[in-house]
């Protein structure tokens, strides 16, 4: 986030410095093209204002100060927008955590095979994937289908239930980094289960 903010500030400062330079050149060309003696009083006034601005922009301190001020303002705006966006993402992560934890609790109590709850599980996993959280793939449902009864399905049921409960609880409590790490750590257990079932 800080790296993105630094890049945004640098880009904003460069853009505003370039715009200031172009503005200065336009003013200089305009003043050269408008002879003072042929202009009426409004044009003379405009000429005087533009000449003042031109002279002001010729000052080294003015360009540096203007660039810094514009950069600071742009930086504050970018920071505000990023914080606002991040706040909404935090709410979405917490909502996903609640949904995952609730689904994990349902699976823990359910007497149905996991593949019966496939739509809800896939929905949770698809949303988690959007947040760049590592999720188990669809092979969990293949293992569930191959199981002849719920007892044979228990190991994969326990894996997916624990994944949903633990990652969901961490997300719901706002511990996004820990949730991502727990998801990465659970990959080995899922890979082992896939290998045991020849998937």
Rosetta blueprint (number, residue, H / E / L):
1 X L
2 X H
3 X H
4 X H
5 X H
6 X H
7 X H
8 X H
9 X H
10 X H
11 X H
12 X H
13 X H
14 X H
15 X H
16 X H
17 X H
18 X H
19 X H
20 X H
21 X H
22 X H
23 X H
24 X H
25 X H
26 X H
27 X H
28 X H
29 X H
30 X H
31 X H
32 X H
33 X H
34 X L
35 X L
36 X L
37 X L
38 X L
39 X L
40 X L
41 X H
42 X H
43 X H
44 X H
45 X H
46 X H
47 X H
48 X H
49 X H
50 X H
51 X H
52 X H
53 X H
54 X H
55 X H
56 X H
57 X H
58 X H
59 X L
60 X H
61 X H
62 X H
63 X H
64 X H
65 X H
66 X H
67 X H
68 X H
69 X H
70 X H
71 X H
72 X H
73 X H
74 X H
75 X H
76 X H
77 X H
78 X H
79 X H
80 X H
81 X H
82 X H
83 X H
84 X H
85 X H
86 X H
87 X H
88 X H
89 X H
90 X H
91 X H
92 X H
93 X H
94 X H
95 X H
96 X H
97 X H
98 X H
99 X H
100 X H
101 X H
102 X H
103 X H
104 X H
105 X H
106 X H
107 X H
108 X H
109 X H
110 X L
111 X L
112 X L
113 X L
114 X H
115 X H
116 X H
117 X H
118 X H
119 X H
120 X H
121 X H
122 X H
123 X H
124 X H
125 X H
126 X H
127 X H
128 X H
129 X H
130 X H
131 X L
132 X L
133 X L
134 X L
135 X L
136 X L
137 X L
138 X L
139 X H
140 X H
141 X H
142 X H
143 X H
144 X H
145 X H
146 X H
147 X L
148 X L
149 X L
150 X H
151 X H
152 X H
153 X H
154 X H
155 X H
156 X H
157 X H
158 X H
159 X H
160 X H
161 X H
162 X H
163 X H
164 X H
165 X H
166 X H
167 X H
168 X H
169 X H
170 X H
171 X H
172 X H
173 X L
174 X L
175 X L
176 X H
177 X H
178 X H
179 X H
180 X H
181 X H
182 X H
183 X H
184 X H
185 X H
186 X H
187 X H
188 X H
189 X H
190 X H
191 X H
192 X H
193 X H
194 X H
195 X H
196 X H
197 X L
198 X L
199 X L
